[in-house]
């Protein structure tokens, strides 16, 4: 379902949209796709941040396990 809304953009941004929107049916479609892409990027960044927090929280344990595994390797 589409909901009609109104936004205010600078003239410069609107001109850039118009130059790039030839592959879309309308400015609205272009702006919706741009917003979806930006929102997906934000979600990926948030997930990456959470993953990094988990890794950092467990870094000492993970590093100890890695050293332990390396101790089992036969020297070349």
C-alpha positions as CSV (number, residue, x, y, z in Angstrom):
1,X,0.0,0.0,0.0
2,X,1.3,3.4,-1.0
3,X,0.8,6.5,1.2
4,X,1.0,9.9,-0.3
5,X,3.4,12.2,1.6
6,X,5.2,15.5,1.0
7,X,8.9,16.1,1.5
8,X,11.1,19.1,1.1
9,X,14.4,18.8,-0.8
10,X,17.0,21.2,-1.8
11,X,17.0,22.3,-5.5
12,X,20.4,20.7,-5.9
13,X,19.3,17.3,-4.6
14,X,16.1,17.4,-6.7
15,X,18.3,18.2,-9.8
16,X,20.5,15.2,-9.0
17,X,17.5,13.0,-8.6
18,X,16.1,14.1,-11.9
19,X,19.4,13.4,-13.6
20,X,19.6,9.9,-12.2
21,X,15.9,8.9,-12.2
22,X,15.6,8.0,-15.9
23,X,15.6,4.3,-15.0
24,X,12.6,4.7,-12.7
25,X,9.0,5.4,-13.4
26,X,8.9,8.5,-11.3
27,X,10.7,10.6,-8.7
28,X,8.7,8.8,-6.1
29,X,9.9,5.4,-7.2
30,X,13.5,6.7,-7.3
31,X,13.3,8.1,-3.8
32,X,11.6,5.0,-2.4
33,X,14.3,2.8,-3.8
34,X,17.0,5.1,-2.4
35,X,15.4,5.1,1.0
36,X,15.2,1.3,1.0
37,X,18.8,1.0,0.0
38,X,19.8,3.5,2.8
39,X,17.7,1.7,5.4
40,X,19.3,-1.7,4.4
41,X,22.7,-0.1,4.7
42,X,21.8,1.1,8.2
43,X,20.6,-2.3,9.2
44,X,23.8,-3.9,7.9
45,X,25.9,-1.4,9.9
46,X,23.9,-2.1,13.0
47,X,24.3,-5.9,12.6
48,X,28.1,-5.4,12.0
49,X,28.3,-3.3,15.1
50,X,26.5,-6.0,17.2
51,X,28.7,-8.7,15.7
52,X,31.9,-6.8,16.5
53,X,30.6,-6.2,20.1
54,X,30.1,-10.0,20.5
55,X,33.5,-10.8,19.0
56,X,35.2,-8.2,21.3
57,X,33.4,-9.5,24.3
58,X,34.7,-13.0,23.6
59,X,38.1,-12.1,22.1
60,X,40.2,-13.4,25.0
61,X,38.4,-16.8,24.9
62,X,38.5,-17.0,21.1
63,X,42.3,-16.1,21.1
64,X,43.0,-18.7,23.7
65,X,41.2,-21.4,21.7
66,X,43.1,-20.4,18.6
67,X,46.5,-20.7,20.4
68,X,45.4,-24.0,21.8
69,X,44.5,-25.3,18.3
70,X,47.8,-24.1,16.9
71,X,49.7,-26.0,19.6
72,X,48.4,-29.2,18.0
73,X,50.0,-28.5,14.6
74,X,53.1,-30.3,13.6
75,X,56.0,-28.0,12.7
76,X,56.9,-28.1,9.0
